[in-house]
Amino acid sequence: MYKIIYNKKISETSMEIALEARNIIDNAYPGQFVMIMTKEDSERIPLTIYDYDKKKGILYLIYQILGASTLELSMEKDSLFSVSGPFGKINEICKNIDEYKNKKIVYVAGGVGIAPIYPQIKYLHDFGLSCDVIYGARNADLLLIKDKIENVAHNVYYCTDDGSFGEQGFVTNILEKKHDYDVVVAIGPVVMMKNVCDVTKKYQIPTIVSMNPIMVDGSGMCGACRCIVDGKVKFACIDGPEFDGHKIDFDLALKRMNIYKKEEQKKLIAMQESLEVK
Amino acid sequence: MEDKKTVMRMQDKDKRIKNFQEVELGYNEEEALREASRCLQCTNPRCVKGCPVNIMIPLFIKHIKEKEWEKAYQVIQESSFLPAICGRVCPQEMQCEKMCVKGFKGDAISIGALERFVADMHNSIEPKKEIIKNNGKKVAIVGSGPAGLSCAGILASNGFEVTIYEVLHRPGGVLTYGIPEFRLPKKIVEKEIENLKRKKVEIKCDMPVGNAITLSDLQKEYDYIFLGTGAGVPKFMGIPNESANEVFSANEILTRINLMGAYQENSKTPIKEAKTVYVIGGGNVAMDAARSLKRLGMNVHLMYRRGKDELPARKVEVIHALEEGIIFDLLQNPLEILTDENNSVTGMKVINMEYQEEIVGQRRSVQEVKGTEHNVSCDMVVMALGTNPNHEALKMSDIKLDDRGLIMVDDGLTSIPNVYAGGDAVTGAATVILAMEAGKKAAYEIIKRCK
């Protein structure tokens, strides 16, 4: 059991959870993810690490309430049954800081994609690299952890679909105007990462994206998370989750997100009904 | 003396395809005695040579005849660490029972069924308290499948302080996530794990070695390490459209069903709904996936590129699959997955296969029959083609691997001092009993080193 320190709402659709998870923390680095189960009979779901306190052994995650499993997670106040990890490769830039010392780096975040980006810019900041951030969401309420980002980033450019904060428009609009970067890291919805890559391809800027496909075990055993990268089958859990964005088959990734759509809808309705009964 | 074997009672086939309860019901005392009485007690027993771990089969059967169940169990336990499991999942017809002299003229003795009976009798009694003196040596075991469990059990009984690291939330490895409930009830696996805990073995779940803790971290903390990390990542065929939405690895299907309980109505882990599924492959994993999906109400085909006699699965699993209405499409192979605009499976393009001329001493190979391409329709495909090695646990280590990527060992010892390995990570996908034997051998090597 992993004790929950808090599990709180941070926007209309997002929650932040802090957990005692010493087993994860000691060797956790930016870019990696964990697998969690709320209860013994819950689904295993992957969440990318948002923050950690190695001294205290505390793991922080941000998640969106999207289906039955995240709804169940959002209601848990005491403890989680299982938290395993870290899984996946460490972010390429954080791993090879020396190679990126003199590069101009921009992080492009969409919605909750800001959560996995934060530990990367914080880590780089601690090593003296300052990065820019372009951060977009549907509206002002959905722009998360702005203060924390501003503390560790160089310039932060905001945009919202409705113009309620920052520029009105998409992250790609800003990127089109400011494309004098040596490397881009884009994390967010698949469509957003695809659009960012379309822009960076045009300007030939190397781009790293973080994939978040369906997973079961997270350790390379099931193959549910396979992506096509440069024409080859890769497992996001062990070969990723970060890949060269110019080589990912995004259209396929988008379609594969829908594999269990029908089944998941049923589970969500069942869970909502059981909540109403209670 | 009766020459026909005592057939194990089974769940009726029409009933069992609607549930996940165990298919074979085991012997009762009377049946076990009847079957044991058929054993000739050969002075030079061939069955023992056929057993990968050389269980003294005639001796344990002799104890059954004398109704000395616990004595029979002790005989098996001397050679095998997981009798209740091996009695259920060993391919006996290729091992002990194949060698039995009774088999020349009639039915071989049902050694597997007797082993299972003895183990189940043992498990039904309250375990004795073992008093073990700690020898001060610490061992870390990576992976809690059959290799890790047997290594842990033997070392713990010999006074070692053993800690098992398991990446999943539940221990047991393939016994838990892979082999279905209807073939190996999970309570039997849990019993083995309880036995280990009683011997003070600590099991740390949720721990991906290589990530949460590296091999070199473990080396600092433990005197010895045993790697029983298992078979690895599922193979795919490399045919067009294989990343279609309803193409799954058998591992994924089995993990969802067995580990996550997706066969239960109120399960929170979904399993894809489908009408017609093709399982590709002919091994035990293919049979397990096919029979599991049948129980979820699907129309199940099993496609294998070779003929019936060459299906690598246990014979009894093939028989059960046929009884349960799995349709076998043999000497056929998929060429392409057919999909619609949503990336959903609509069928497969398939080709017939034929045997090439036999070359003495070699397994006959098969080749495509030109001009026999045809389409089949289905809405799910499951690939049960074996695995490639998974090196996650070995991250940051320079352990020596062979050209197939398997861990190289010499008497169980890897290229790193005091680090042993065994099971599928060393041999590639094999059987539970061979993994168990490898774990046992490594344990005895470690014990020898400490003397």
Chai-1 contact restraints between the chains, C-beta under 6 A:
chainA,res_idxA,chainB,res_idxB,connection_type,confidence,min_distance_angstrom,max_distance_angstrom,comment,restraint_id
A,N23,B,M207,contact,1.0,0.0,6.0,A-B,restraint_1
A,N23,B,A212,contact,1.0,0.0,6.0,A-B,restraint_2
A,N27,B,A212,contact,1.0,0.0,6.0,A-B,restraint_3
A,S42,B,K268,contact,1.0,0.0,6.0,A-B,restraint_4
A,E43,B,K268,contact,1.0,0.0,6.0,A-B,restraint_5
A,E43,B,T269,contact,1.0,0.0,6.0,A-B,restraint_6
A,S82,B,H169,contact,1.0,0.0,6.0,A-B,restraint_7
A,S82,B,D206,contact,1.0,0.0,6.0,A-B,restraint_8
A,S84,B,D206,contact,1.0,0.0,6.0,A-B,restraint_9
A,P86,B,N211,contact,1.0,0.0,6.0,A-B,restraint_10
A,V216,B,E252,contact,1.0,0.0,6.0,A-B,restraint_11
A,V216,B,T255,contact,1.0,0.0,6.0,A-B,restraint_12
A,S219,B,V167,contact,1.0,0.0,6.0,A-B,restraint_13
A,S219,B,P208,contact,1.0,0.0,6.0,A-B,restraint_14
A,G220,B,V233,contact,1.0,0.0,6.0,A-B,restraint_15
A,G220,B,N390,contact,1.0,0.0,6.0,A-B,restraint_16
A,G220,B,E392,contact,1.0,0.0,6.0,A-B,restraint_17
A,M221,B,N251,contact,1.0,0.0,6.0,A-B,restraint_18
A,C222,B,N251,contact,1.0,0.0,6.0,A-B,restraint_19
A,C222,B,E252,contact,1.0,0.0,6.0,A-B,restraint_20
A,C222,B,T255,contact,1.0,0.0,6.0,A-B,restraint_21
A,G223,B,P234,contact,1.0,0.0,6.0,A-B,restraint_22
A,G223,B,S249,contact,1.0,0.0,6.0,A-B,restraint_23
A,G223,B,E252,contact,1.0,0.0,6.0,A-B,restraint_24
A,A224,B,E252,contact,1.0,0.0,6.0,A-B,restraint_25
A,I228,B,S243,contact,1.0,0.0,6.0,A-B,restraint_26
A,I238,B,E392,contact,1.0,0.0,6.0,A-B,restraint_27
A,L252,B,S243,contact,1.0,0.0,6.0,A-B,restraint_28
A,K255,B,N343,contact,1.0,0.0,6.0,A-B,restraint_29
A,I259,B,N245,contact,1.0,0.0,6.0,A-B,restraint_30
A,Y260,B,P270,contact,1.0,0.0,6.0,A-B,restraint_31
A,E263,B,P270,contact,1.0,0.0,6.0,A-B,restraint_32
